[in-house]
């Protein structure tokens, strides 16, 4: 479902609308987290990654992104937790596709 629109600013309202219509789908909040992270808006990125995590907590990359964000704000315990979760999930799903 990742859509190439060529411009993050143009993609934001699109992904927000997708999320409004399908709040149980993982891709829109994950994409919004990535967009906001690239833009340096860490609090908004954190918000969207946490939403993605609430939809599916078995996606390693969400834990990796959260670990990076927590580390950047000095929350070492939270960063360590999410790094460990990402490692466990990568090991668990090695060689097979995780649900999503």
N, C-alpha and C positions, 0 to 999 in steps of 0.2 A: 503494500500500500504506500510505500514511500514514493512521493511524487516529486519529480524534478521540475521546479518552477523557475529556477535560475536566480531567484532573489529571496533571501530570507524574510525581508519585510513583507513581501507579497504573500509569502507562504503562511505567515502567522495567522491572519484571519481565516484562511482556508482550513488549517489544521484545527483551529478553535471551533469552527463550525462542524467539522467532522466529529470532534469530541462531543459537542452538544448533541449531535444526532445519534452517536454511538458511544456512550460513556463507558461501555464495557470492553471496548476495543483498545488494545495496547499501543498501536502505531502512532496515533495522533499525539498523545501526551509524550511519548518517547521522542518524537520528532520535534515537538515544541521545546522539550528539555535541551535537545542538541542545538537548536537554533539560538535559544537564550544563552546557552553556555558559550557558543561561538561569539555572541555579541557582548559577552562579559557581564551579563545580568545574572549573577549567580543565585540570587534569591529566587528569581522567577524560574531559573533552570532547576533549582532544588525542588520547588513546588511541583513542577511538571514531572520530574523524575520520581518523586514520591507518589504521585498519582499513578504513573506507569507501574511502579512497584506494587501498589495496592491492587492493581488489575492482575498482575502476574509477577509473583515474587521469585520465580524460577528462571529469570533471564539474567545471566551473568553480567552482561554489559550495563544493565541498570545499576547493579551493585558497584561496578567499577566506576561509573560516572559519579555516583553518590560518594564513593570513597574519595575520589579526586576533589569534589566540592567540599566535603567535610575537612579534608586535609588543608585545603586552601584557606579555610576560616579557623584553623587551629583546633578542630574537634578531632583529636587523635583517636580517642576511643571509638567514636562512630566510624571514622575512616577505617580503622583496623577491623571492626565488625564487618563492614561491607566488603573489604578486601578478602576476608576469610570466606564470606558467603560466595563471592565470585569464584574463588578457587574451588570450593566444594561443588559448585554448580558446573564449572568447566569439567571437573573430574567426573561428576555424575553423568553428564551428557556427552562425554567424549565418545565420538563415533556414532552418535545418534542425534537426531534433531529434537531439541526441546519443544514442549508445547508452546504455542503462541497464536 
